[in-house]
Amino acid sequence: MPSTTRITVTLPSDQVAELRKLTANVSGYVAEAVARQIRRQLLGDDLRRHEAEHGPFSDDELAEAGAKILGSGGASKSADAA
């Protein structure tokens, strides 16, 4: 089991009320949300670095990535890379 550190986080009261409706494990829910945001930030950084080095992704590359992410052949034209 990974080590943990206790911290205090201040959230708007309405968010806390909704959060408690969604889960009994607030710490686990918040930890997963933070992990997801960190992954998204790191992926965005990698994509920006790749584009800076190799130029913008082509429409075909974006469509292929969208198909892989969505699991089907249909990717949206307005794919959001990060």
DAGIUR-V305155 format. One record per backbone hydrogen bond with DSSP energy under -0.5 kcal/mol. NH is the residue of the N-H (numbers start at 0). CO is the residue of the C=O. If there is no record, write none. Layout:
((NH;CO) (NH;CO))
This chain:
((10;8) (14;11) (15;11) (16;12) (17;13) (18;14) (19;15) (20;16) (21;17) (22;18) (25;23) (28;24) (29;25) (30;26) (31;27) (32;28) (33;29) (34;30) (35;31) (36;32) (37;33) (38;34) (39;35) (40;36) (41;37) (42;38) (43;39) (44;40) (45;41) (46;42) (47;43) (48;44) (49;45) (50;46) (51;47) (52;48) (53;49) (54;50) (61;57) (62;58) (63;59) (64;60) (65;61) (66;62) (67;63) (68;64) (69;65) (70;66) (74;72) (78;75) (78;76) (80;78))
